Amino acid sequence: MTVAKVTEIKASSTKSFDDAIKAGIARAHKTLKNVKSAWIENQEVLIDEKGNVCEYRVEMKITFILED
């Protein structure tokens, strides 16, 4: 029988949402074993004083398989 666990993380990037997602997954993979999927729950951007996007943020749920 396989048992999975889900954990929530936030990641950010100054480049793009895609880069933030990749950074979050890479960081989760360093700490968690058997990472199998990620669900993007929320996205947001930070705006600087000139009205430009300065940071992309994602909130995601990471699923990983627990070892026996």
N, C-alpha and C positions, 0 to 999 in steps of 0.2 A: 504494500500500500504506500502511496506517495502522499506526503503532507507538504503543503506550501504555506508560506507566510508572506504577507504584504506589508511593506513599510512605506511611509511617505517621506519624500525629500523635496527640497527646493534647490534649483540651480539657476545660475545666471551667466550671461555673456554680454559683451559689448558689441558682438558681431551680428548675431541672429538667434531666433528661436531654435533653429536646427542645431546651432553650436551649443546652446544652453542644454538641450536635450542630450547631445553626445557627451558633454562634460559631466552631466549628472549621472548618466549610465556608467561612464568610465570610473567615476568616483565610487559609485555603489559597488561596482565590480571589484574594486580594491579591498573592500571591507566584507562584502557578503559573498558567500559561495553559492554556486548554482543559480545565478541570476538568469531568469527565463523570459521575462517580459516587463514592459513598462506601459503604463496608461497615463496619458497627459490629462491631468484633471483641470488645470487652469493655466492661463498665460496672461502676462501683464508686461507693460513697458514703463520705464521711467523716462520722464521728459525733462530736459535741461531748461535753463532760464531763457534760451533762445527758441524754445518750442521744438527742438530736435529730440529724437529718440536717442537716449544715451545708454540704456541697458534693457536687455530682454530677460525676462524671468519666466521660468516654468515651475509648476508644482506637479509632481508626478508620483504615481504609486508604482513601486518596484515589487515584482513577484519573484521569490526565490524558493527553491526546494530545500527542505530541511533534511539533514543527514541523519541516519540512524545512529 
